[in-house]
């Protein structure tokens, strides 16, 4: 009997070791919180940019064309928000990896980034093409849907809750397609509020 129990314990330890090796477990909840706060500031800045150029974010379906200055400003804002979010995520994940005694870069990290990068790159191309064509109203939906697809795929290589976040982002994106007048608000909810909520949840569950 003791031999069976010892064997089961060994199998459980081996399974846990394999899971740790195959999953990126240094994803800090504070990364989500910081990215959410950056996104909320970015949404406010986007609103002000649109207002300055005489474009109402709540009536984007009637916008026939936008000038080159607004396009460049929106692209620049998007790059800035993305860069700050990635930088803060890297800082908090590095800190968590050090606490865990792990290295941040490994096979699990590469798999996670690959699963996340493919939908994000395609989504970025689609969004830039929409902006180039002057189509503002599908942009929030496009970003939410492709980002959600990336998070859902990447969830296989990190905490399972990330897949749930991805599904919620996709749902918000679909709602943004049906209600384009609420696109900016839904974008802020998805990239801002949802990130903060999920970040706090992950922090309280795995880091405290």
C-alpha positions as CSV (number, residue, x, y, z in Angstrom):
1,X,0.0,0.0,0.0
2,X,2.8,2.4,0.9
3,X,4.5,1.6,-2.4
4,X,1.4,2.5,-4.3
5,X,1.0,5.8,-2.4
6,X,4.7,6.6,-2.9
7,X,4.3,5.9,-6.7
8,X,1.3,8.1,-6.9
9,X,3.1,10.9,-5.1
10,X,6.0,10.6,-7.5
11,X,3.7,10.7,-10.5
12,X,2.0,13.8,-9.1
13,X,5.4,15.5,-8.6
14,X,6.5,14.6,-12.1
15,X,3.2,16.0,-13.5
16,X,3.7,19.2,-11.6
17,X,7.3,19.5,-12.9
18,X,6.2,19.0,-16.5
19,X,3.4,21.6,-16.1
20,X,5.9,24.1,-14.7
21,X,8.3,23.4,-17.6
22,X,5.5,23.7,-20.3
23,X,3.8,26.8,-18.9
24,X,4.8,30.4,-18.4
25,X,4.0,31.0,-14.7
26,X,5.8,34.3,-14.2
27,X,3.0,36.3,-15.6
28,X,2.4,38.9,-12.9
29,X,-1.1,40.2,-12.2
30,X,0.4,43.6,-11.8
31,X,1.3,43.5,-15.5
32,X,-2.4,43.4,-16.3
33,X,-3.2,46.2,-13.8
34,X,-0.5,48.5,-15.2
35,X,-1.5,47.7,-18.9
36,X,-5.1,48.4,-18.0
37,X,-4.3,51.8,-16.5
38,X,-2.1,52.7,-19.6
39,X,-5.1,51.7,-21.8
40,X,-7.5,53.9,-19.9
41,X,-5.1,56.9,-20.3
42,X,-4.7,56.0,-24.0
43,X,-8.5,55.9,-24.5
44,X,-8.9,59.3,-23.0
45,X,-6.1,60.6,-25.2
46,X,-7.8,59.1,-28.3
47,X,-11.0,60.8,-27.3
48,X,-9.3,64.2,-27.1
49,X,-7.5,63.6,-30.4
50,X,-10.8,62.9,-32.2
51,X,-12.4,65.8,-30.5
52,X,-9.7,68.2,-31.6
53,X,-10.1,67.0,-35.2
54,X,-13.8,67.5,-35.1
55,X,-14.6,63.7,-35.0
56,X,-17.2,62.4,-32.6
57,X,-16.3,58.9,-31.3
58,X,-20.0,58.3,-30.8
59,X,-20.8,59.0,-34.4
60,X,-17.9,57.4,-36.2
61,X,-20.1,55.6,-38.8
62,X,-20.9,58.9,-40.4
63,X,-17.2,59.9,-40.7
64,X,-16.5,59.9,-44.4
65,X,-12.7,60.6,-44.2
66,X,-10.1,61.6,-41.7
67,X,-7.1,63.7,-42.4
68,X,-3.5,62.5,-42.5
69,X,-2.6,64.3,-39.3
70,X,-5.2,62.4,-37.3
71,X,-4.1,59.1,-38.8
72,X,-0.5,59.7,-37.8
73,X,-1.5,60.8,-34.3
74,X,-3.7,57.7,-33.7
75,X,-0.9,55.4,-35.0
76,X,1.6,57.1,-32.7
77,X,-0.7,56.9,-29.8
78,X,-1.3,53.2,-30.4
79,X,2.5,52.5,-30.6
80,X,3.1,54.5,-27.4
81,X,0.3,52.6,-25.5
82,X,1.6,49.3,-26.7
83,X,5.2,50.1,-25.8
84,X,4.4,51.3,-22.3
85,X,2.2,48.2,-21.7
86,X,4.8,45.8,-22.9
87,X,7.6,47.5,-20.9
88,X,5.6,47.5,-17.6
89,X,4.5,43.9,-18.2
90,X,8.2,42.9,-18.7
91,X,9.3,44.7,-15.5
92,X,6.6,43.0,-13.3
93,X,7.1,39.6,-14.9
94,X,10.9,39.9,-14.4
95,X,10.3,40.7,-10.8
96,X,8.0,37.8,-10.3
97,X,10.4,35.4,-12.1
98,X,13.2,36.5,-9.7
99,X,11.0,35.8,-6.7
100,X,10.2,32.3,-8.0
101,X,13.8,31.6,-8.8
102,X,13.0,31.1,-12.5
103,X,14.5,32.4,-15.7
104,X,12.0,34.5,-17.7
105,X,13.1,33.2,-21.1
106,X,12.5,29.6,-22.0
107,X,10.5,27.2,-24.2
108,X,7.2,28.1,-22.5
109,X,7.9,31.8,-23.1
110,X,8.6,31.2,-26.7
111,X,5.5,29.2,-27.3
112,X,3.4,31.8,-25.5
113,X,4.8,34.7,-27.5
114,X,4.3,32.9,-30.7
115,X,0.6,32.1,-30.0
116,X,0.1,35.7,-28.9
117,X,2.1,37.3,-31.7
118,X,0.4,35.8,-34.8
119,X,-3.1,37.2,-34.0
120,X,-1.7,40.5,-32.8
121,X,0.4,41.1,-35.9
122,X,-2.5,40.2,-38.2
123,X,-4.8,42.4,-36.1
124,X,-2.3,45.3,-36.3
125,X,-2.1,45.1,-40.1
126,X,-5.9,45.0,-40.4
127,X,-6.3,47.9,-38.0
128,X,-3.7,50.0,-39.9
129,X,-5.4,49.2,-43.2
130,X,-8.8,50.3,-41.8
131,X,-7.2,53.5,-40.6
132,X,-5.5,54.1,-43.9
133,X,-9.0,53.7,-45.6
134,X,-10.4,56.2,-43.1
135,X,-12.7,53.6,-41.5
136,X,-12.7,54.4,-37.8
137,X,-15.8,52.5,-36.6
138,X,-14.4,48.9,-37.1
139,X,-11.1,49.6,-35.5
140,X,-12.0,49.1,-31.8
141,X,-13.8,45.8,-32.7
142,X,-10.8,44.7,-34.8
143,X,-8.3,45.3,-32.0
144,X,-10.5,43.6,-29.3
145,X,-11.2,40.5,-31.4
146,X,-7.7,39.9,-32.6
147,X,-6.3,40.6,-29.2
148,X,-8.9,38.2,-27.6
149,X,-7.9,35.5,-30.1
150,X,-4.3,35.9,-29.1
151,X,-5.0,35.8,-25.4
152,X,-7.2,32.7,-25.9
153,X,-4.4,30.9,-27.8
154,X,-1.7,32.0,-25.4
155,X,-3.7,30.8,-22.4
156,X,-2.6,27.3,-23.2
157,X,0.9,28.2,-22.1
158,X,0.2,30.2,-19.0
159,X,-2.6,30.5,-16.3
160,X,-5.9,29.1,-17.6
161,X,-7.7,32.3,-16.6
162,X,-6.1,34.1,-19.5
163,X,-8.3,32.1,-21.9
164,X,-11.3,33.5,-20.1
165,X,-10.0,37.0,-20.6
166,X,-9.5,36.3,-24.3
167,X,-13.1,35.1,-24.6
168,X,-14.4,38.3,-22.9
169,X,-12.3,40.5,-25.2
170,X,-13.7,38.7,-28.3
171,X,-17.3,39.2,-27.0
172,X,-16.7,42.9,-26.4
173,X,-15.3,43.1,-30.0
174,X,-18.4,41.5,-31.4
175,X,-20.6,43.9,-29.5
176,X,-18.5,46.8,-30.8
177,X,-19.3,45.6,-34.3
178,X,-23.0,45.7,-33.5
179,X,-22.8,49.0,-31.6
180,X,-20.0,51.0,-33.3
181,X,-21.0,54.2,-31.6
182,X,-19.8,52.6,-28.3
183,X,-16.6,51.4,-29.8
184,X,-14.2,53.6,-27.9
185,X,-16.0,52.9,-24.6
186,X,-15.9,49.1,-25.3
187,X,-12.2,49.4,-26.2
188,X,-11.5,51.1,-22.8
189,X,-13.6,48.5,-21.0
190,X,-11.7,45.6,-22.7
191,X,-8.1,46.9,-22.7
192,X,-8.6,48.9,-19.5
193,X,-11.1,47.7,-17.0
194,X,-10.9,44.0,-17.9
195,X,-7.1,44.0,-17.7
196,X,-7.3,45.7,-14.3
197,X,-9.9,43.2,-13.0
198,X,-8.1,40.2,-14.3
199,X,-4.7,41.5,-13.1
200,X,-6.0,42.0,-9.6
201,X,-7.6,38.5,-9.7
202,X,-4.3,36.8,-10.8
203,X,-2.3,38.8,-8.2
204,X,-4.6,37.8,-5.3
205,X,-4.7,34.2,-6.4
206,X,-1.1,33.5,-7.3
207,X,1.1,36.2,-5.8
208,X,-0.2,36.8,-2.3
